[in-house]
Amino acid sequence: MDQSTLDRIARLESRMDALTQSKKRWKLTAVALGMGLTCAAAIAAGPITNRVMDTITTKQLHVVDDEGNILVQLGQDADGGMIFVNNVKGMPVFETYANTDQSGLLLMGDDKGNKLVVLGSSQDGARVTLNNSNGFEALTLGITGSNAGDLQIGNADGATQLTLGADPEGGLFQLYNNVGSVVVESFADADLRGLLAVRGRSGGQQGALLSCDEDGGSISLYNNDGMLGLWAYNSPEGRGRLSIFNENEQQLTEIGCDEDGGSIFLSNNNDVTVLGSFVDPNGRGVSAVRDDSGDNRVVLSVDDDGGAFYLSNAKDATVVESYASPEGDGLFIISDGQANTRLELVGSRPGGAINYWDPRSSQSPVRVETSEDSANEPEDGS
């Protein structure tokens, strides 16, 4: 209800109180007026029994009880006509008149004269307000400036707690906390898709957001500073993804899947992925540990023969590798900085073998020692 309406109600209530307090004066006036009208009618027209008057013209008309208390008042003021109805206690229970903006207004009260129902209109449209016994607006139905319907529900103190409405995209509702902040909000977004926002307790900060885009549904969780902390969504291929952010909204963890299977990637604070676990095109697991530039330094994988382990230096040369041979034997290879093999340990049958490569040769080992050969060699190893 706007301020002009509230001022008008206060002014009219003041007038009604003044009228009630002066009921004796109105009683004498009414008696005198009645006697005068009776005499005038008798003189002009003789007996008035069963006589009906087609038109009565007057600026004020009061209906009183046997005690002279005003029960009905019909009148006018600068804004237009008015009607007031009082109960037997002299309390106004019904009022209707033209408002200051030349629109209609109707008020209904309880036995104490408290205004509990207000029906009005404005340039936007009709409006209905239901007040509680404390005189605060508990429910309001109206029309917004965009000609859409609007419903507001208030608490015992008149503070808005829930609103239902509509906008160009569709319906909407809002829930408020006791300090006047919106904490739950649901509406259709600009793309005509549903959206549900759950906000922080005190200031209405972003808390959780349930929405959807062209790929599907999504969930966004925010920290108390309004920064995105977690985002669950669908990829363009229709696969689920989960991104986790730090307090500065940097993505540090991504959990998802691709055409081969699931994956997990961890990033450092410089937005570089330093650890990845995923499924390769053959359906086998791979784990890679990377440096601060994102280059692989440690790789754990699986091939046709079994598990494999690789270490690379800063120049991307593989210097340590361990895997299973096609025969099922274990191999451990150490290479130089240019990835030239220098030492090979082989778990061959019937015994293991150690192969050494001379720096001058990269094609074949210069010495091979096995468990069988060592029994025939001199003790000094020459």
C-alpha positions in Angstrom: 0.0 0.0 0.0 1.5 3.4 -1.0 2.1 6.3 1.4 -0.7 8.4 -0.1 -3.2 5.7 0.7 -1.9 5.3 4.3 -2.2 9.1 4.8 -5.7 9.1 3.4 -6.7 6.3 5.7 -5.3 8.1 8.8 -7.1 11.3 7.8 -10.4 9.6 7.4 -10.1 7.7 10.6 -9.4 10.9 12.4 -12.5 12.4 10.9 -14.6 9.4 11.9 -13.3 9.6 15.5 -14.3 13.3 15.6 -17.8 12.4 14.3 -18.2 9.7 16.9 -17.2 12.0 19.7 -19.7 14.6 18.7 -22.7 12.2 18.4 -24.8 14.4 20.7 -24.5 17.3 18.4 -25.3 15.1 15.4 -28.3 13.7 17.4 -29.8 17.1 17.9 -29.0 18.1 14.3 -30.6 14.9 13.0 -33.7 15.5 15.2 -34.0 19.1 14.1 -33.4 18.1 10.5 -36.0 15.4 10.7 -38.5 17.7 12.2 -37.8 20.3 9.6 -38.1 17.9 6.8 -41.3 16.5 8.2 -42.9 19.9 8.6 -41.8 21.0 5.1 -43.1 17.8 3.6 -46.4 18.1 5.5 -46.9 21.7 4.4 -46.0 21.1 0.8 -47.6 17.8 0.1 -49.9 16.9 2.9 -49.6 13.4 4.5 -46.4 11.6 3.5 -47.6 8.0 4.2 -46.5 5.7 1.4 -45.0 8.6 -0.4 -41.7 7.7 -2.4 -39.2 10.3 -3.3 -37.4 9.7 -6.7 -34.4 11.8 -5.9 -32.7 13.2 -2.8 -30.0 15.7 -3.3 -27.6 16.5 -0.4 -23.9 16.7 0.4 -24.1 14.6 3.6 -26.5 11.9 4.7 -26.2 10.2 8.1 -28.2 7.2 9.4 -28.4 7.0 13.2 -29.8 4.6 15.8 -32.2 5.4 18.5 -29.4 6.9 20.6 -28.3 9.2 17.8 -25.1 7.2 17.1 -24.0 7.5 13.5 -24.2 4.0 11.8 -24.0 5.1 8.2 -22.5 8.2 6.6 -22.7 9.0 3.0 -20.8 12.1 1.8 -18.1 13.5 -0.4 -14.8 15.3 -0.2 -12.3 16.8 -2.7 -11.5 13.4 -4.1 -15.1 12.1 -4.7 -17.8 10.3 -2.9 -17.5 8.2 0.3 -19.5 5.7 2.4 -18.8 4.9 6.1 -20.5 2.1 8.1 -20.0 1.8 11.9 -20.9 -1.0 14.2 -23.1 -0.5 17.3 -19.9 0.3 19.3 -19.2 3.3 17.0 -16.2 1.5 15.3 -15.8 1.9 11.6 -16.1 -1.6 9.9 -16.6 -0.6 6.3 -15.3 2.4 4.3 -15.2 3.1 0.6 -14.3 6.2 -1.2 -12.3 7.7 -4.1 -8.6 7.8 -3.3 -6.3 10.7 -3.9 -5.2 9.3 -7.2 -8.9 9.2 -8.2 -9.0 5.4 -7.9 -11.5 3.4 -5.8 -10.7 2.1 -2.3 -12.6 -0.2 0.1 -11.6 -1.0 3.7 -13.2 -3.5 6.1 -12.4 -3.6 9.8 -12.9 -5.8 12.9 -15.1 -5.0 15.9 -12.4 -2.6 17.2 -12.2 -0.7 13.9 -8.8 -2.2 12.9 -8.5 -2.2 9.1 -8.1 -5.9 8.1 -9.1 -5.9 4.5 -8.1 -3.2 1.9 -9.3 -3.4 -1.7 -7.9 -0.8 -4.0 -6.7 0.0 -7.5 -4.0 2.0 -9.0 -2.5 2.7 -12.4 -1.1 -0.9 -12.4 -4.3 -2.6 -11.6 -6.3 -4.0 -8.7 -4.7 -4.8 -5.3 -6.0 -6.6 -2.2 -4.3 -6.4 1.2 -5.1 -8.6 4.3 -3.8 -7.2 7.6 -3.2 -9.1 10.7 -4.6 -8.1 14.2 -1.4 -6.1 14.8 -2.2 -3.9 11.8 0.6 -5.2 9.6 0.2 -6.5 6.0 0.1 -10.3 6.2 -0.9 -11.0 2.6 -1.1 -8.8 -0.5 -2.3 -9.6 -4.0 -1.8 -7.2 -6.8 -0.7 -6.3 -10.3 2.9 -5.2 -11.1 3.9 -2.5 -13.5 4.4 -5.1 -16.2 0.7 -6.2 -15.7 1.8 -9.5 -14.1 0.2 -10.9 -11.0 2.0 -10.6 -7.6 1.5 -12.3 -4.2 3.4 -11.2 -1.0 3.1 -13.0 2.3 4.4 -11.2 5.5 5.1 -12.3 9.0 3.5 -11.0 12.3 5.5 -7.8 11.9 4.6 -7.2 8.3 8.0 -8.1 6.9 7.8 -9.9 3.5 8.6 -13.6 3.8 7.5 -15.0 0.5 6.6 -13.6 -2.9 5.0 -15.2 -6.0 5.0 -13.5 -9.3 5.7 -13.6 -13.0 8.1 -11.8 -15.4 8.5 -12.0 -19.2 10.4 -15.4 -18.9 7.8 -17.1 -16.7 6.8 -17.6 -13.0 9.0 -16.9 -10.0 9.0 -17.2 -6.3 11.3 -15.8 -3.5 11.7 -16.7 0.2 13.1 -14.1 2.6 14.8 -14.5 6.0 13.9 -12.3 9.0 16.4 -9.6 8.1 14.8 -9.0 4.7 17.3 -10.9 2.5 16.2 -13.3 -0.3 17.5 -16.8 0.6 15.7 -19.0 -1.9 14.7 -17.9 -5.4 13.3 -19.8 -8.3 12.5 -18.6 -11.8 12.9 -19.2 -15.5 16.1 -17.7 -16.8 16.6 -15.7 -20.0 16.8 -19.0 -22.0 13.4 -20.0 -20.5 15.1 -22.8 -18.4 14.4 -23.4 -14.8 16.8 -22.0 -12.1 16.8 -22.4 -8.3 19.1 -20.3 -6.1 19.8 -20.9 -2.4 21.6 -17.9 -0.9 23.6 -17.2 2.3 21.8 -16.5 5.6 22.4 -12.9 6.3 23.3 -10.9 3.3 21.7 -12.9 0.5 25.0 -14.0 -0.9 25.1 -16.8 -3.5 25.1 -20.2 -1.9 23.9 -22.9 -4.2 22.6 -22.7 -7.8 20.6 -25.4 -9.6 20.2 -24.6 -13.3 20.5 -26.1 -16.8 22.1 -25.2 -20.1 22.1 -26.6 -23.6 24.0 -29.7 -22.4 21.8 -30.5 -19.4 21.5 -29.8 -15.7 24.2 -28.2 -13.5 24.9 -27.6 -9.8 27.1 -24.7 -8.6 28.1 -24.3 -4.9 29.6 -21.0 -3.7 31.6 -20.1 -0.6 30.7 -17.4 1.9 32.7 -14.8 -0.2 30.5 -15.6 -3.2 33.3 -17.5 -5.0 32.4 -20.6 -7.0 33.7 -23.7 -5.1 32.1 -26.6 -6.9 30.5 -27.0 -10.3 28.8 -30.2 -11.5 27.6 -30.2 -15.1 27.4 -32.1 -18.4 29.8 -32.0 -21.3 28.6 -31.3 -24.8 28.9 -35.0 -25.4 26.4 -35.7 -22.6 29.0 -36.9 -20.0 29.1 -35.8 -16.4 31.8 -33.5 -15.0 32.7 -32.1 -11.6 35.1 -29.2 -11.1 36.4 -28.1 -7.7 37.8 -24.6 -7.1 39.9 -22.9 -4.4 38.9 -19.8 -2.5 40.0 -17.6 -5.4 37.8 -19.5 -7.9 40.7 -21.3 -9.5 39.9 -24.8 -10.8 42.2 -27.3 -9.0 40.3 -30.6 -9.5 38.4 -32.0 -12.4 36.6 -35.3 -12.3 35.0 -36.5 -15.5 34.9 -39.0 -18.3 35.6 -39.3 -22.0 35.1 -41.9 -24.7 37.6 -44.2 -23.0 36.3 -44.0 -19.3 36.7 -41.9 -16.2 39.4 -39.4 -15.4 40.7 -37.3 -12.5 43.0 -34.3 -13.0 44.7 -32.1 -10.3 46.1 -28.6 -11.0 48.4 -26.3 -9.0 47.7 -22.7 -8.1 49.1 -21.7 -11.5 46.4 -23.5 -13.4 48.8 -26.2 -14.5 47.6 -29.9 -14.4 50.3 -31.8 -12.3 48.5 -35.1 -11.8 46.2 -37.1 -14.1 44.6 -40.5 -13.8 42.5 -41.7 -16.7 41.7 -44.7 -19.0 43.6 -45.1 -22.2 42.0 -46.1 -25.5 42.7 -49.7 -24.8 40.6 -49.6 -21.6 43.7 -49.6 -19.3 44.5 -47.3 -16.4 47.1 -44.5 -16.6 48.5 -42.3 -13.9 50.8 -39.4 -14.8 52.7 -37.0 -12.4 53.7 -33.8 -14.1 56.0 -30.9 -13.3 55.0 -27.3 -12.8 55.0 -26.8 -16.6 52.6 -29.7 -17.2 55.1 -32.1 -18.6 55.0 -35.8 -17.7 57.7 -36.9 -15.3 56.3 -40.1 -13.8 54.0 -42.4 -15.7 52.3 -45.6 -14.5 50.6 -47.5 -17.1 49.7 -51.0 -18.4 50.4 -52.6 -21.8 49.8 -56.1 -23.3 52.5 -57.7 -21.1 51.7 -56.1 -17.8 52.4 -53.0 -15.7 54.9 -50.3 -16.7 56.7 -47.5 -15.0 58.5 -44.5 -16.6 60.6 -41.6 -15.3 61.6 -38.6 -17.5 64.1 -35.9 -16.9 63.6 -32.1 -17.5 64.4 -32.6 -21.2 61.6 -35.1 -21.6 64.1 -38.0 -22.0 63.0 -41.3 -20.4 65.8 -42.2 -18.0 64.2 -44.9 -16.0 61.7 -47.5 -17.2 60.4 -50.7 -15.8 58.0 -53.1 -17.4 57.3 -56.8 -18.2 58.8 -58.4 -21.2 56.6 -60.4 -23.7 57.9 -63.6 -22.0 56.7 -62.3 -18.7 60.1 -61.4 -17.3 60.6 -58.2 -15.4 62.9 -55.5 -17.0 64.5 -52.4 -15.4 66.3 -50.0 -17.6 68.4 -46.9 -16.8 69.4 -44.5 -19.6 71.6 -41.4 -19.9 70.3 -37.9 -20.4 69.8 -38.5 -24.1 67.7 -41.6 -23.4 70.5 -44.0 -24.4 70.3 -47.3 -22.5 73.2 -47.8 -20.1 72.0 -50.4 -17.6 69.5 -53.2 -18.0 68.3 -55.6 -15.4 66.4 -58.6 -16.8 64.7 -61.3 -14.7 65.1 -63.9 -17.4 64.9 -67.6 -17.0 66.7 -69.7 -15.6 68.4 -66.7 -13.9 68.5 -62.9 -14.0 70.9 -60.9 -16.1 72.6 -57.5 -15.9 73.6 -55.8 -19.2 76.0 -52.9 -19.3 76.4 -50.5 -22.3 79.7 -48.8 -22.9 79.2 -45.1 -23.7 80.8 -45.7 -27.1 78.2 -48.3 -28.0 74.4 -47.9 -28.0 73.5 -51.0 -30.0 74.6 -53.9 -27.9 76.0 -54.5 -24.4 79.7 -54.9 -23.9 79.3 -57.3 -21.1 76.5 -59.6 -20.0 76.5 -61.3 -16.6 73.9 -64.0 -15.7 73.6 -66.4 -12.8 74.7 -69.3 -15.0 77.8 -67.5 -16.4 79.0 -66.2 -13.0 79.8 -69.7 -11.8 82.5 -70.1 -14.6 84.1 -66.7 -14.2 87.2 -66.0 -12.1 86.6 -64.7 -8.6 88.3 -61.4 -9.5 85.7 -60.9 -12.3 88.4 -60.5 -15.0 
